[in-house]
Amino acid sequence: MKRAAKAVMNRFERNIGLKGEAKLRYLDGEVQVLTPGDFVRCAVTGRTIPLEDLRYWSVELQEAYVDAAASLKRYHEIHPATAA
């Protein structure tokens, strides 16, 4: 009788079998999943952002950002009068 192998997965192994891009509704302080997936794309850089690492987004523009610098870059593109 064979023993079934346990599926042990660490943070990096999870990303190998991505289910695909999630579609989210960005709200104040939270997101609502419209289409399940493992990641979203940064609207500025195009880089993938695993959902568990998503920290920056715009409720106004309904888009995600990989980091604070990308968020600030988009803000200045949309609001040029505030650029330093």
HTML snippet that shows the backbone in 3Dmol.js (N, CA, C, O; Angstrom):
<script src="https://3Dmol.org/build/3Dmol-min.js"></script>
<div id="view" style="width:600px;height:400px;position:relative"></div>
<script>
const pdb = `
ATOM      1  N   MET A   1       0.841  -1.174   0.000  1.00  0.00           N
ATOM      2  CA  MET A   1       0.000   0.000   0.000  1.00  0.00           C
ATOM      3  C   MET A   1       0.893   1.246   0.000  1.00  0.00           C
ATOM      4  O   MET A   1       1.776   1.386   0.846  1.00  0.00           O
ATOM      5  N   LYS A   2       0.650   2.154  -0.967  1.00  0.00           N
ATOM      6  CA  LYS A   2       1.435   3.382  -1.068  1.00  0.00           C
ATOM      7  C   LYS A   2       0.856   4.458  -0.166  1.00  0.00           C
ATOM      8  O   LYS A   2      -0.359   4.570  -0.002  1.00  0.00           O
ATOM      9  N   ARG A   3       1.757   5.251   0.417  1.00  0.00           N
ATOM     10  CA  ARG A   3       1.319   6.390   1.215  1.00  0.00           C
ATOM     11  C   ARG A   3       1.199   7.594   0.304  1.00  0.00           C
ATOM     12  O   ARG A   3       2.058   7.819  -0.549  1.00  0.00           O
ATOM     13  N   ALA A   4       0.167   8.350   0.473  1.00  0.00           N
ATOM     14  CA  ALA A   4      -0.009   9.571  -0.321  1.00  0.00           C
ATOM     15  C   ALA A   4       0.987  10.615   0.161  1.00  0.00           C
ATOM     16  O   ALA A   4       1.164  10.820   1.361  1.00  0.00           O
ATOM     17  N   ALA A   5       1.628  11.265  -0.789  1.00  0.00           N
ATOM     18  CA  ALA A   5       2.582  12.326  -0.447  1.00  0.00           C
ATOM     19  C   ALA A   5       1.816  13.541   0.058  1.00  0.00           C
ATOM     20  O   ALA A   5       0.776  13.909  -0.486  1.00  0.00           O
ATOM     21  N   LYS A   6       2.349  14.155   1.109  1.00  0.00           N
ATOM     22  CA  LYS A   6       1.725  15.365   1.625  1.00  0.00           C
ATOM     23  C   LYS A   6       2.090  16.535   0.726  1.00  0.00           C
ATOM     24  O   LYS A   6       3.233  16.654   0.283  1.00  0.00           O
ATOM     25  N   ALA A   7       1.139  17.377   0.466  1.00  0.00           N
ATOM     26  CA  ALA A   7       1.390  18.577  -0.334  1.00  0.00           C
ATOM     27  C   ALA A   7       1.854  19.676   0.607  1.00  0.00           C
ATOM     28  O   ALA A   7       1.045  20.313   1.282  1.00  0.00           O
ATOM     29  N   VAL A   8       3.143  19.891   0.646  1.00  0.00           N
ATOM     30  CA  VAL A   8       3.716  20.941   1.471  1.00  0.00           C
ATOM     31  C   VAL A   8       4.127  22.061   0.540  1.00  0.00           C
ATOM     32  O   VAL A   8       4.823  21.838  -0.451  1.00  0.00           O
ATOM     33  N   MET A   9       3.696  23.255   0.862  1.00  0.00           N
ATOM     34  CA  MET A   9       3.932  24.363  -0.040  1.00  0.00           C
ATOM     35  C   MET A   9       4.450  25.556   0.752  1.00  0.00           C
ATOM     36  O   MET A   9       3.849  25.953   1.751  1.00  0.00           O
ATOM     37  N   ASN A  10       5.548  26.119   0.312  1.00  0.00           N
ATOM     38  CA  ASN A  10       6.008  27.340   0.952  1.00  0.00           C
ATOM     39  C   ASN A  10       5.591  28.529   0.095  1.00  0.00           C
ATOM     40  O   ASN A  10       4.967  28.356  -0.952  1.00  0.00           O
ATOM     41  N   ARG A  11       5.930  29.719   0.533  1.00  0.00           N
ATOM     42  CA  ARG A  11       5.508  30.943  -0.145  1.00  0.00           C
ATOM     43  C   ARG A  11       5.932  30.973  -1.605  1.00  0.00           C
ATOM     44  O   ARG A  11       5.173  31.440  -2.455  1.00  0.00           O
ATOM     45  N   PHE A  12       7.135  30.482  -1.914  1.00  0.00           N
ATOM     46  CA  PHE A  12       7.647  30.552  -3.275  1.00  0.00           C
ATOM     47  C   PHE A  12       7.036  29.479  -4.169  1.00  0.00           C
ATOM     48  O   PHE A  12       6.810  29.719  -5.355  1.00  0.00           O
ATOM     49  N   GLU A  13       6.771  28.328  -3.629  1.00  0.00           N
ATOM     50  CA  GLU A  13       6.166  27.259  -4.413  1.00  0.00           C
ATOM     51  C   GLU A  13       4.740  27.598  -4.820  1.00  0.00           C
ATOM     52  O   GLU A  13       4.276  27.161  -5.873  1.00  0.00           O
ATOM     53  N   ARG A  14       4.047  28.365  -4.004  1.00  0.00           N
ATOM     54  CA  ARG A  14       2.680  28.752  -4.343  1.00  0.00           C
ATOM     55  C   ARG A  14       2.628  29.481  -5.672  1.00  0.00           C
ATOM     56  O   ARG A  14       1.667  29.324  -6.425  1.00  0.00           O
ATOM     57  N   ASN A  15       3.648  30.276  -5.974  1.00  0.00           N
ATOM     58  CA  ASN A  15       3.639  31.096  -7.183  1.00  0.00           C
ATOM     59  C   ASN A  15       3.922  30.303  -8.449  1.00  0.00           C
ATOM     60  O   ASN A  15       3.725  30.817  -9.550  1.00  0.00           O
ATOM     61  N   ILE A  16       4.379  29.065  -8.319  1.00  0.00           N
ATOM     62  CA  ILE A  16       4.677  28.251  -9.496  1.00  0.00           C
ATOM     63  C   ILE A  16       3.399  27.903 -10.244  1.00  0.00           C
ATOM     64  O   ILE A  16       3.379  27.945 -11.474  1.00  0.00           O
ATOM     65  N   GLY A  17       2.355  27.568  -9.545  1.00  0.00           N
ATOM     66  CA  GLY A  17       1.106  27.169 -10.180  1.00  0.00           C
ATOM     67  C   GLY A  17       0.048  28.256 -10.100  1.00  0.00           C
ATOM     68  O   GLY A  17      -1.058  28.005  -9.620  1.00  0.00           O
ATOM     69  N   LEU A  18       0.363  29.450 -10.558  1.00  0.00           N
ATOM     70  CA  LEU A  18      -0.591  30.550 -10.473  1.00  0.00           C
ATOM     71  C   LEU A  18      -1.895  30.208 -11.176  1.00  0.00           C
ATOM     72  O   LEU A  18      -1.895  29.659 -12.278  1.00  0.00           O
ATOM     73  N   LYS A  19      -2.986  30.533 -10.537  1.00  0.00           N
ATOM     74  CA  LYS A  19      -4.304  30.318 -11.122  1.00  0.00           C
ATOM     75  C   LYS A  19      -4.599  31.371 -12.168  1.00  0.00           C
ATOM     76  O   LYS A  19      -5.435  31.160 -13.047  1.00  0.00           O
ATOM     77  N   GLY A  20      -3.934  32.482 -12.084  1.00  0.00           N
ATOM     78  CA  GLY A  20      -4.173  33.552 -13.044  1.00  0.00           C
ATOM     79  C   GLY A  20      -4.393  34.879 -12.347  1.00  0.00           C
ATOM     80  O   GLY A  20      -4.303  35.001 -11.126  1.00  0.00           O
ATOM     81  N   GLU A  21      -4.681  35.850 -13.161  1.00  0.00           N
ATOM     82  CA  GLU A  21      -4.853  37.209 -12.665  1.00  0.00           C
ATOM     83  C   GLU A  21      -6.235  37.381 -12.052  1.00  0.00           C
ATOM     84  O   GLU A  21      -7.245  37.005 -12.646  1.00  0.00           O
ATOM     85  N   ALA A  22      -6.259  37.948 -10.868  1.00  0.00           N
ATOM     86  CA  ALA A  22      -7.516  38.227 -10.180  1.00  0.00           C
ATOM     87  C   ALA A  22      -8.068  39.560 -10.672  1.00  0.00           C
ATOM     88  O   ALA A  22      -7.319  40.434 -11.107  1.00  0.00           O
ATOM     89  N   LYS A  23      -9.353  39.698 -10.599  1.00  0.00           N
ATOM     90  CA  LYS A  23     -10.016  40.978 -10.859  1.00  0.00           C
ATOM     91  C   LYS A  23     -10.592  41.422  -9.527  1.00  0.00           C
ATOM     92  O   LYS A  23     -11.339  40.686  -8.881  1.00  0.00           O
ATOM     93  N   LEU A  24     -10.237  42.640  -9.123  1.00  0.00           N
ATOM     94  CA  LEU A  24     -10.640  43.142  -7.817  1.00  0.00           C
ATOM     95  C   LEU A  24     -11.378  44.464  -7.934  1.00  0.00           C
ATOM     96  O   LEU A  24     -11.204  45.199  -8.907  1.00  0.00           O
ATOM     97  N   ARG A  25     -12.200  44.761  -6.944  1.00  0.00           N
ATOM     98  CA  ARG A  25     -12.764  46.098  -6.768  1.00  0.00           C
ATOM     99  C   ARG A  25     -12.018  46.675  -5.581  1.00  0.00           C
ATOM    100  O   ARG A  25     -12.034  46.108  -4.488  1.00  0.00           O
ATOM    101  N   TYR A  26     -11.363  47.807  -5.802  1.00  0.00           N
ATOM    102  CA  TYR A  26     -10.545  48.429  -4.762  1.00  0.00           C
ATOM    103  C   TYR A  26     -11.406  49.392  -3.953  1.00  0.00           C
ATOM    104  O   TYR A  26     -11.992  50.330  -4.492  1.00  0.00           O
ATOM    105  N   LEU A  27     -11.470  49.141  -2.657  1.00  0.00           N
ATOM    106  CA  LEU A  27     -12.277  49.940  -1.739  1.00  0.00           C
ATOM    107  C   LEU A  27     -11.354  50.619  -0.730  1.00  0.00           C
ATOM    108  O   LEU A  27     -10.144  50.392  -0.745  1.00  0.00           O
ATOM    109  N   ASP A  28     -11.909  51.437   0.130  1.00  0.00           N
ATOM    110  CA  ASP A  28     -11.118  52.089   1.173  1.00  0.00           C
ATOM    111  C   ASP A  28     -10.679  51.057   2.203  1.00  0.00           C
ATOM    112  O   ASP A  28     -11.497  50.581   2.991  1.00  0.00           O
ATOM    113  N   GLY A  29      -9.402  50.710   2.203  1.00  0.00           N
ATOM    114  CA  GLY A  29      -8.845  49.809   3.198  1.00  0.00           C
ATOM    115  C   GLY A  29      -9.077  48.335   2.955  1.00  0.00           C
ATOM    116  O   GLY A  29      -8.645  47.507   3.758  1.00  0.00           O
ATOM    117  N   GLU A  30      -9.751  47.980   1.863  1.00  0.00           N
ATOM    118  CA  GLU A  30      -9.974  46.566   1.559  1.00  0.00           C
ATOM    119  C   GLU A  30     -10.256  46.403   0.070  1.00  0.00           C
ATOM    120  O   GLU A  30     -10.470  47.377  -0.651  1.00  0.00           O
ATOM    121  N   VAL A  31     -10.252  45.162  -0.367  1.00  0.00           N
ATOM    122  CA  VAL A  31     -10.573  44.866  -1.762  1.00  0.00           C
ATOM    123  C   VAL A  31     -11.673  43.817  -1.802  1.00  0.00           C
ATOM    124  O   VAL A  31     -11.819  43.016  -0.879  1.00  0.00           O
ATOM    125  N   GLN A  32     -12.437  43.832  -2.870  1.00  0.00           N
ATOM    126  CA  GLN A  32     -13.476  42.835  -3.092  1.00  0.00           C
ATOM    127  C   GLN A  32     -13.075  42.018  -4.307  1.00  0.00           C
ATOM    128  O   GLN A  32     -12.777  42.582  -5.360  1.00  0.00           O
ATOM    129  N   VAL A  33     -13.064  40.699  -4.176  1.00  0.00           N
ATOM    130  CA  VAL A  33     -12.667  39.824  -5.276  1.00  0.00           C
ATOM    131  C   VAL A  33     -13.848  39.653  -6.224  1.00  0.00           C
ATOM    132  O   VAL A  33     -14.910  39.171  -5.829  1.00  0.00           O
ATOM    133  N   LEU A  34     -13.652  40.053  -7.482  1.00  0.00           N
ATOM    134  CA  LEU A  34     -14.670  39.883  -8.509  1.00  0.00           C
ATOM    135  C   LEU A  34     -14.431  38.595  -9.285  1.00  0.00           C
ATOM    136  O   LEU A  34     -15.367  37.859  -9.599  1.00  0.00           O
ATOM    137  N   THR A  35     -13.141  38.331  -9.594  1.00  0.00           N
ATOM    138  CA  THR A  35     -12.728  37.106 -10.268  1.00  0.00           C
ATOM    139  C   THR A  35     -11.547  36.545  -9.492  1.00  0.00           C
ATOM    140  O   THR A  35     -10.524  37.221  -9.379  1.00  0.00           O
ATOM    141  N   PRO A  36     -11.647  35.337  -8.954  1.00  0.00           N
ATOM    142  CA  PRO A  36     -10.552  34.767  -8.171  1.00  0.00           C
ATOM    143  C   PRO A  36      -9.274  34.608  -8.997  1.00  0.00           C
ATOM    144  O   PRO A  36      -9.316  34.372 -10.205  1.00  0.00           O
ATOM    145  N   GLY A  37      -8.167  34.741  -8.326  1.00  0.00           N
ATOM    146  CA  GLY A  37      -6.857  34.569  -8.933  1.00  0.00           C
ATOM    147  C   GLY A  37      -5.801  34.707  -7.868  1.00  0.00           C
ATOM    148  O   GLY A  37      -6.105  34.917  -6.693  1.00  0.00           O
ATOM    149  N   ASP A  38      -4.550  34.588  -8.286  1.00  0.00           N
ATOM    150  CA  ASP A  38      -3.438  34.647  -7.337  1.00  0.00           C
ATOM    151  C   ASP A  38      -2.717  35.986  -7.316  1.00  0.00           C
ATOM    152  O   ASP A  38      -1.978  36.279  -6.375  1.00  0.00           O
ATOM    153  N   PHE A  39      -2.925  36.800  -8.345  1.00  0.00           N
ATOM    154  CA  PHE A  39      -2.168  38.037  -8.445  1.00  0.00           C
ATOM    155  C   PHE A  39      -2.954  39.090  -9.210  1.00  0.00           C
ATOM    156  O   PHE A  39      -3.949  38.796  -9.872  1.00  0.00           O
ATOM    157  N   VAL A  40      -2.475  40.336  -9.101  1.00  0.00           N
ATOM    158  CA  VAL A  40      -2.935  41.447  -9.938  1.00  0.00           C
ATOM    159  C   VAL A  40      -1.682  42.063 -10.555  1.00  0.00           C
ATOM    160  O   VAL A  40      -0.565  41.729 -10.161  1.00  0.00           O
ATOM    161  N   ARG A  41      -1.866  42.956 -11.514  1.00  0.00           N
ATOM    162  CA  ARG A  41      -0.726  43.621 -12.160  1.00  0.00           C
ATOM    163  C   ARG A  41      -0.653  45.078 -11.739  1.00  0.00           C
ATOM    164  O   ARG A  41      -1.670  45.757 -11.595  1.00  0.00           O
ATOM    165  N   CYS A  42       0.570  45.540 -11.545  1.00  0.00           N
ATOM    166  CA  CYS A  42       0.799  46.953 -11.243  1.00  0.00           C
ATOM    167  C   CYS A  42       0.434  47.767 -12.480  1.00  0.00           C
ATOM    168  O   CYS A  42       0.884  47.463 -13.585  1.00  0.00           O
ATOM    169  N   ALA A  43      -0.380  48.796 -12.293  1.00  0.00           N
ATOM    170  CA  ALA A  43      -0.821  49.638 -13.400  1.00  0.00           C
ATOM    171  C   ALA A  43       0.312  50.488 -13.966  1.00  0.00           C
ATOM    172  O   ALA A  43       0.211  50.968 -15.094  1.00  0.00           O
ATOM    173  N   VAL A  44       1.377  50.680 -13.211  1.00  0.00           N
ATOM    174  CA  VAL A  44       2.496  51.516 -13.660  1.00  0.00           C
ATOM    175  C   VAL A  44       3.614  50.671 -14.267  1.00  0.00           C
ATOM    176  O   VAL A  44       4.125  50.998 -15.338  1.00  0.00           O
ATOM    177  N   THR A  45       3.992  49.593 -13.593  1.00  0.00           N
ATOM    178  CA  THR A  45       5.150  48.801 -14.030  1.00  0.00           C
ATOM    179  C   THR A  45       4.779  47.547 -14.808  1.00  0.00           C
ATOM    180  O   THR A  45       5.598  47.020 -15.561  1.00  0.00           O
ATOM    181  N   GLY A  46       3.553  47.065 -14.634  1.00  0.00           N
ATOM    182  CA  GLY A  46       3.149  45.817 -15.262  1.00  0.00           C
ATOM    183  C   GLY A  46       3.593  44.578 -14.502  1.00  0.00           C
ATOM    184  O   GLY A  46       3.276  43.460 -14.907  1.00  0.00           O
ATOM    185  N   ARG A  47       4.323  44.759 -13.404  1.00  0.00           N
ATOM    186  CA  ARG A  47       4.774  43.613 -12.600  1.00  0.00           C
ATOM    187  C   ARG A  47       3.606  42.944 -11.907  1.00  0.00           C
ATOM    188  O   ARG A  47       2.618  43.591 -11.562  1.00  0.00           O
ATOM    189  N   THR A  48       3.731  41.631 -11.706  1.00  0.00           N
ATOM    190  CA  THR A  48       2.686  40.922 -10.986  1.00  0.00           C
ATOM    191  C   THR A  48       2.847  41.160  -9.486  1.00  0.00           C
ATOM    192  O   THR A  48       3.961  41.277  -8.974  1.00  0.00           O
ATOM    193  N   ILE A  49       1.717  41.229  -8.803  1.00  0.00           N
ATOM    194  CA  ILE A  49       1.688  41.435  -7.357  1.00  0.00           C
ATOM    195  C   ILE A  49       0.860  40.299  -6.765  1.00  0.00           C
ATOM    196  O   ILE A  49      -0.353  40.260  -6.972  1.00  0.00           O
ATOM    197  N   PRO A  50       1.484  39.368  -6.031  1.00  0.00           N
ATOM    198  CA  PRO A  50       0.695  38.328  -5.358  1.00  0.00           C
ATOM    199  C   PRO A  50      -0.328  38.999  -4.428  1.00  0.00           C
ATOM    200  O   PRO A  50      -0.009  39.990  -3.772  1.00  0.00           O
ATOM    201  N   LEU A  51      -1.523  38.474  -4.373  1.00  0.00           N
ATOM    202  CA  LEU A  51      -2.569  39.115  -3.571  1.00  0.00           C
ATOM    203  C   LEU A  51      -2.158  39.318  -2.121  1.00  0.00           C
ATOM    204  O   LEU A  51      -2.527  40.319  -1.507  1.00  0.00           O
ATOM    205  N   GLU A  52      -1.394  38.372  -1.564  1.00  0.00           N
ATOM    206  CA  GLU A  52      -0.995  38.530  -0.161  1.00  0.00           C
ATOM    207  C   GLU A  52       0.002  39.669   0.034  1.00  0.00           C
ATOM    208  O   GLU A  52       0.224  40.103   1.165  1.00  0.00           O
ATOM    209  N   ASP A  53       0.612  40.165  -1.057  1.00  0.00           N
ATOM    210  CA  ASP A  53       1.555  41.275  -0.965  1.00  0.00           C
ATOM    211  C   ASP A  53       0.960  42.607  -1.399  1.00  0.00           C
ATOM    212  O   ASP A  53       1.651  43.625  -1.365  1.00  0.00           O
ATOM    213  N   LEU A  54      -0.292  42.623  -1.801  1.00  0.00           N
ATOM    214  CA  LEU A  54      -0.933  43.853  -2.288  1.00  0.00           C
ATOM    215  C   LEU A  54      -1.134  44.835  -1.140  1.00  0.00           C
ATOM    216  O   LEU A  54      -1.845  44.537  -0.181  1.00  0.00           O
ATOM    217  N   ARG A  55      -0.513  45.998  -1.237  1.00  0.00           N
ATOM    218  CA  ARG A  55      -0.596  47.021  -0.186  1.00  0.00           C
ATOM    219  C   ARG A  55      -1.016  48.385  -0.720  1.00  0.00           C
ATOM    220  O   ARG A  55      -1.505  49.222   0.040  1.00  0.00           O
ATOM    221  N   TYR A  56      -0.832  48.619  -2.015  1.00  0.00           N
ATOM    222  CA  TYR A  56      -1.062  49.947  -2.586  1.00  0.00           C
ATOM    223  C   TYR A  56      -2.044  49.852  -3.746  1.00  0.00           C
ATOM    224  O   TYR A  56      -1.869  49.043  -4.657  1.00  0.00           O
ATOM    225  N   TRP A  57      -3.098  50.701  -3.700  1.00  0.00           N
ATOM    226  CA  TRP A  57      -4.046  50.772  -4.806  1.00  0.00           C
ATOM    227  C   TRP A  57      -4.766  52.111  -4.763  1.00  0.00           C
ATOM    228  O   TRP A  57      -4.700  52.846  -3.778  1.00  0.00           O
ATOM    229  N   SER A  58      -5.454  52.404  -5.860  1.00  0.00           N
ATOM    230  CA  SER A  58      -6.231  53.631  -5.963  1.00  0.00           C
ATOM    231  C   SER A  58      -7.710  53.274  -6.068  1.00  0.00           C
ATOM    232  O   SER A  58      -8.124  52.557  -6.978  1.00  0.00           O
ATOM    233  N   VAL A  59      -8.487  53.779  -5.136  1.00  0.00           N
ATOM    234  CA  VAL A  59      -9.931  53.594  -5.195  1.00  0.00           C
ATOM    235  C   VAL A  59     -10.475  54.406  -6.370  1.00  0.00           C
ATOM    236  O   VAL A  59     -11.350  53.943  -7.102  1.00  0.00           O
ATOM    237  N   GLU A  60      -9.953  55.612  -6.541  1.00  0.00           N
ATOM    238  CA  GLU A  60     -10.395  56.509  -7.612  1.00  0.00           C
ATOM    239  C   GLU A  60     -10.174  55.902  -8.997  1.00  0.00           C
ATOM    240  O   GLU A  60     -11.072  55.933  -9.839  1.00  0.00           O
ATOM    241  N   LEU A  61      -8.989  55.351  -9.235  1.00  0.00           N
ATOM    242  CA  LEU A  61      -8.640  54.817 -10.553  1.00  0.00           C
ATOM    243  C   LEU A  61      -8.897  53.323 -10.688  1.00  0.00           C
ATOM    244  O   LEU A  61      -8.848  52.780 -11.791  1.00  0.00           O
ATOM    245  N   GLN A  62      -9.172  52.654  -9.567  1.00  0.00           N
ATOM    246  CA  GLN A  62      -9.409  51.207  -9.545  1.00  0.00           C
ATOM    247  C   GLN A  62      -8.242  50.443 -10.164  1.00  0.00           C
ATOM    248  O   GLN A  62      -8.416  49.628 -11.071  1.00  0.00           O
ATOM    249  N   GLU A  63      -7.028  50.734  -9.638  1.00  0.00           N
ATOM    250  CA  GLU A  63      -5.835  50.037 -10.107  1.00  0.00           C
ATOM    251  C   GLU A  63      -4.872  49.802  -8.955  1.00  0.00           C
ATOM    252  O   GLU A  63      -4.889  50.514  -7.951  1.00  0.00           O
ATOM    253  N   ALA A  64      -4.024  48.777  -9.125  1.00  0.00           N
ATOM    254  CA  ALA A  64      -3.070  48.358  -8.094  1.00  0.00           C
ATOM    255  C   ALA A  64      -1.673  48.857  -8.432  1.00  0.00           C
ATOM    256  O   ALA A  64      -1.360  49.130  -9.591  1.00  0.00           O
ATOM    257  N   TYR A  65      -0.831  48.973  -7.396  1.00  0.00           N
ATOM    258  CA  TYR A  65       0.558  49.413  -7.560  1.00  0.00           C
ATOM    259  C   TYR A  65       1.477  48.494  -6.772  1.00  0.00           C
ATOM    260  O   TYR A  65       1.129  48.040  -5.681  1.00  0.00           O
ATOM    261  N   VAL A  66       2.640  48.225  -7.324  1.00  0.00           N
ATOM    262  CA  VAL A  66       3.593  47.307  -6.711  1.00  0.00           C
ATOM    263  C   VAL A  66       4.231  47.896  -5.448  1.00  0.00           C
ATOM    264  O   VAL A  66       4.598  47.154  -4.537  1.00  0.00           O
ATOM    265  N   ASP A  67       4.363  49.226  -5.391  1.00  0.00           N
ATOM    266  CA  ASP A  67       4.972  49.865  -4.223  1.00  0.00           C
ATOM    267  C   ASP A  67       4.545  51.324  -4.148  1.00  0.00           C
ATOM    268  O   ASP A  67       3.826  51.818  -5.017  1.00  0.00           O
ATOM    269  N   ALA A  68       4.995  52.005  -3.104  1.00  0.00           N
ATOM    270  CA  ALA A  68       4.623  53.403  -2.896  1.00  0.00           C
ATOM    271  C   ALA A  68       5.147  54.301  -4.007  1.00  0.00           C
ATOM    272  O   ALA A  68       4.481  55.264  -4.386  1.00  0.00           O
ATOM    273  N   ALA A  69       6.323  54.003  -4.532  1.00  0.00           N
ATOM    274  CA  ALA A  69       6.890  54.819  -5.609  1.00  0.00           C
ATOM    275  C   ALA A  69       6.020  54.767  -6.866  1.00  0.00           C
ATOM    276  O   ALA A  69       5.812  55.789  -7.521  1.00  0.00           O
ATOM    277  N   ALA A  70       5.518  53.589  -7.201  1.00  0.00           N
ATOM    278  CA  ALA A  70       4.640  53.448  -8.366  1.00  0.00           C
ATOM    279  C   ALA A  70       3.327  54.197  -8.133  1.00  0.00           C
ATOM    280  O   ALA A  70       2.801  54.836  -9.044  1.00  0.00           O
ATOM    281  N   SER A  71       2.803  54.114  -6.911  1.00  0.00           N
ATOM    282  CA  SER A  71       1.574  54.826  -6.571  1.00  0.00           C
ATOM    283  C   SER A  71       1.759  56.337  -6.710  1.00  0.00           C
ATOM    284  O   SER A  71       0.900  57.023  -7.266  1.00  0.00           O
ATOM    285  N   LEU A  72       2.875  56.850  -6.207  1.00  0.00           N
ATOM    286  CA  LEU A  72       3.163  58.280  -6.289  1.00  0.00           C
ATOM    287  C   LEU A  72       3.367  58.726  -7.738  1.00  0.00           C
ATOM    288  O   LEU A  72       2.925  59.806  -8.129  1.00  0.00           O
ATOM    289  N   LYS A  73       4.028  57.899  -8.518  1.00  0.00           N
ATOM    290  CA  LYS A  73       4.240  58.210  -9.939  1.00  0.00           C
ATOM    291  C   LYS A  73       2.898  58.375 -10.640  1.00  0.00           C
ATOM    292  O   LYS A  73       2.702  59.340 -11.379  1.00  0.00           O
ATOM    293  N   ARG A  74       1.968  57.442 -10.418  1.00  0.00           N
ATOM    294  CA  ARG A  74       0.645  57.530 -11.046  1.00  0.00           C
ATOM    295  C   ARG A  74      -0.105  58.756 -10.547  1.00  0.00           C
ATOM    296  O   ARG A  74      -0.766  59.442 -11.326  1.00  0.00           O
ATOM    297  N   TYR A  75      -0.003  59.033  -9.244  1.00  0.00           N
ATOM    298  CA  TYR A  75      -0.689  60.196  -8.688  1.00  0.00           C
ATOM    299  C   TYR A  75      -0.239  61.465  -9.397  1.00  0.00           C
ATOM    300  O   TYR A  75      -1.072  62.301  -9.749  1.00  0.00           O
ATOM    301  N   HIS A  76       1.064  61.622  -9.612  1.00  0.00           N
ATOM    302  CA  HIS A  76       1.579  62.819 -10.281  1.00  0.00           C
ATOM    303  C   HIS A  76       1.205  62.855 -11.758  1.00  0.00           C
ATOM    304  O   HIS A  76       1.068  63.939 -12.327  1.00  0.00           O
ATOM    305  N   GLU A  77       1.039  61.706 -12.388  1.00  0.00           N
ATOM    306  CA  GLU A  77       0.570  61.670 -13.777  1.00  0.00           C
ATOM    307  C   GLU A  77      -0.879  62.176 -13.873  1.00  0.00           C
ATOM    308  O   GLU A  77      -1.233  62.890 -14.811  1.00  0.00           O
ATOM    309  N   ILE A  78      -1.693  61.803 -12.909  1.00  0.00           N
ATOM    310  CA  ILE A  78      -3.102  62.157 -12.908  1.00  0.00           C
ATOM    311  C   ILE A  78      -3.335  63.580 -12.386  1.00  0.00           C
ATOM    312  O   ILE A  78      -4.259  64.266 -12.824  1.00  0.00           O
ATOM    313  N   HIS A  79      -2.495  64.011 -11.457  1.00  0.00           N
ATOM    314  CA  HIS A  79      -2.614  65.339 -10.834  1.00  0.00           C
ATOM    315  C   HIS A  79      -1.300  66.114 -11.069  1.00  0.00           C
ATOM    316  O   HIS A  79      -0.527  66.291 -10.128  1.00  0.00           O
ATOM    317  N   PRO A  80      -1.036  66.571 -12.290  1.00  0.00           N
ATOM    318  CA  PRO A  80       0.258  67.204 -12.592  1.00  0.00           C
ATOM    319  C   PRO A  80       0.532  68.484 -11.814  1.00  0.00           C
ATOM    320  O   PRO A  80       1.696  68.833 -11.619  1.00  0.00           O
ATOM    321  N   ALA A  81      -0.484  69.186 -11.368  1.00  0.00           N
ATOM    322  CA  ALA A  81      -0.269  70.432 -10.629  1.00  0.00           C
ATOM    323  C   ALA A  81       0.363  70.185  -9.268  1.00  0.00           C
ATOM    324  O   ALA A  81       0.905  71.113  -8.668  1.00  0.00           O
ATOM    325  N   THR A  82       0.306  68.941  -8.763  1.00  0.00           N
ATOM    326  CA  THR A  82       0.862  68.642  -7.451  1.00  0.00           C
ATOM    327  C   THR A  82       2.286  68.115  -7.520  1.00  0.00           C
ATOM    328  O   THR A  82       2.911  67.893  -6.483  1.00  0.00           O
ATOM    329  N   ALA A  83       2.811  67.910  -8.730  1.00  0.00           N
ATOM    330  CA  ALA A  83       4.171  67.381  -8.868  1.00  0.00           C
ATOM    331  C   ALA A  83       5.182  68.405  -8.380  1.00  0.00           C
ATOM    332  O   ALA A  83       5.063  69.595  -8.671  1.00  0.00           O
ATOM    333  N   ALA A  84       6.170  67.940  -7.642  1.00  0.00           N
ATOM    334  CA  ALA A  84       7.173  68.853  -7.080  1.00  0.00           C
ATOM    335  C   ALA A  84       8.248  69.175  -8.092  1.00  0.00           C
ATOM    336  O   ALA A  84       9.174  69.929  -7.790  1.00  0.00           O
TER     337      ALA A  84
END
`;
const viewer = $3Dmol.createViewer("view");
viewer.addModel(pdb, "pdb");
viewer.setStyle({}, {cartoon: {color: "spectrum"}});
viewer.zoomTo();
viewer.render();
</script>
